[in-house]
Amino acid sequence: AGTFRLSSANSSEEILKALTGKPLDNWVTLIEGWRVEEMAKKLKDNLGVESVDFLLVAKEGYMFPDTYLFPKDYTPEQIAKRLRDNFDKKYSDDLRSKIKALGLTDTQGVILASIVEREARSDGARRMVASILLKRFKIGMGLNADATVQYALVPKGSQNPPSDGWWKRHLTSDDLKVDSPYNTYSHAGLPPAPISNPGLSSLQAVASADPSTPYLYYYHDSKGVSHYARTLEEHNQNVADYP
């Protein structure tokens, strides 16, 4: 599959040779939860698009992760528009309506979904994490989401990941004190903008979140199993019981 340049002057043999050769475009897979800098690097590796040019037109949170077929001569603006158009299609009126019914704006829904995407890996866990984070937000409790700190640790516009990766796995006590409006340990409420580009399942998780959940804490153990707690004491016990 792909795009091929043919001419009415081509012979059958020339057409066959062109169609069995390499197409004039490339498949690119952009992963759920990537920040725009990660997308920029992938696009540069696959299409030769300059990262700095894509980052100028990409909008964090709204570059929908998916598998795309891009012509090799696509501009960064065309790529960003394709991703944004796909996002607008997936972030349907139905999802927006459900999110609004939860007392969130469209933008707040995307911000929360971008955190959920980084904080949970299964559909069930995403809905529970979305519910817990929404409850924390509603009662004025700090979100205390590690993913927001991980995002804050990497300067915006970076063209290559730092030595410990785009998303630092093991955060230190000093990391949790990073001076950034994206640090939800030190700043109340939602961060000022999305921290990643969420997929459809995370947007759906926010739309179906239940702020009346009895839980206030979540923890994912080393095996990927999720544990939930009503109190900090229960949460600490989960951490101790399920390494």
Residue pairs with C-beta under 8 A, 6 or more apart in sequence:
1 23
1 69
2 22
2 23
2 24
2 25
2 69
3 23
3 24
3 25
3 71
4 18
4 19
4 21
4 23
4 24
5 18
5 24
6 15
6 18
6 19
10 18
24 71
24 72
24 73
25 69
25 70
25 71
25 72
25 74
26 46
26 47
26 69
26 70
26 72
27 46
27 67
27 68
27 69
28 42
28 43
28 46
28 47
28 67
28 68
28 69
28 70
29 42
29 66
29 67
29 68
30 39
30 42
30 63
30 64
30 65
30 66
30 67
30 68
30 83
30 197
31 38
31 65
32 65
32 117
32 197
32 198
32 199
32 201
32 202
33 65
33 117
33 118
33 196
33 197
33 198
33 199
34 42
34 65
34 166
34 196
34 197
35 60
35 151
35 154
35 166
35 195
35 196
35 197
36 54
36 55
36 58
36 59
36 60
36 63
36 197
37 51
37 55
37 154
37 156
37 157
37 158
37 159
37 161
37 166
38 161
38 166
39 54
39 58
39 63
39 83
39 197
40 49
40 51
40 52
40 54
40 55
40 58
40 159
41 51
41 159
41 160
41 161
43 49
43 51
43 54
43 76
43 79
44 50
44 51
44 54
47 70
47 72
47 74
47 79
48 72
49 74
49 76
49 79
50 76
51 159
52 157
52 159
53 76
54 76
54 79
54 80
55 157
56 76
57 76
57 77
57 80
58 76
58 80
58 83
59 80
59 84
60 114
60 193
60 194
60 195
60 196
60 197
61 110
61 111
61 113
61 114
61 193
61 194
61 195
61 196
61 197
61 198
62 83
62 84
62 87
62 110
62 194
62 197
63 80
63 83
63 84
63 87
63 197
64 83
64 84
64 86
64 87
64 90
64 197
64 199
65 197
65 198
65 199
66 83
66 86
68 82
68 83
70 79
70 82
74 82
90 200
90 203
91 106
91 110
91 203
94 207
95 109
95 203
95 204
95 207
96 106
96 109
98 207
98 208
99 106
99 108
99 109
99 206
99 207
100 106
102 109
102 134
102 206
102 207
102 209
102 211
103 138
104 112
104 134
104 206
108 190
109 203
109 206
109 207
110 194
110 198
110 203
111 190
111 191
111 193
111 194
111 195
112 130
112 133
112 134
112 137
112 190
112 206
113 130
113 194
113 198
113 202
113 203
113 205
113 206
114 194
114 195
114 196
114 197
114 198
114 202
115 133
115 143
115 145
115 147
115 148
115 184
115 191
115 195
115 196
116 126
116 129
116 130
116 133
116 198
116 202
116 205
116 206
117 126
117 196
117 197
117 198
117 199
117 202
118 145
118 147
118 150
118 151
118 167
118 195
118 196
119 129
119 133
119 145
119 146
119 147
119 218
120 126
120 128
120 129
120 130
120 202
120 205
120 218
120 220
120 226
121 220
121 224
122 226
123 201
123 205
124 226
125 218
125 220
125 226
126 201
126 202
126 205
127 205
127 208
127 209
127 210
128 213
128 215
128 218
128 226
128 228
129 205
129 218
129 226
130 202
130 205
130 206
130 208
130 209
131 209
131 210
131 211
131 213
131 215
132 213
132 215
132 216
132 217
132 218
132 228
133 143
133 145
133 209
134 206
134 209
134 211
135 141
135 211
135 212
135 213
135 215
135 216
136 142
136 143
136 144
136 216
137 143
137 189
137 190
138 211
140 188
141 216
142 184
142 185
142 187
142 188
143 184
143 189
143 190
144 184
144 185
145 184
146 171
147 167
147 195
147 196
148 182
148 183
148 184
148 185
148 191
148 195
149 171
149 175
149 176
149 178
149 182
149 183
149 184
149 185
150 166
150 167
150 168
150 171
151 167
151 182
151 191
151 195
151 196
152 178
152 180
152 182
152 183
153 162
153 168
153 175
153 178
154 161
154 162
154 166
162 168
168 175
176 183
176 185
176 186
177 183
177 185
177 186
178 186
179 186
180 187
181 187
181 191
181 192
182 191
182 192
182 195
184 190
184 191
214 230
215 228
215 229
215 230
216 229
216 230
216 231
216 235
217 228
217 229
217 230
217 231
217 232
217 234
217 235
217 238
218 226
218 227
218 228
218 229
219 226
219 227
219 228
219 229
219 235
219 238
219 239
219 242
220 226
220 227
221 227
221 242
221 243
222 243
225 242
227 238
227 242
228 238
229 235
229 237
229 238
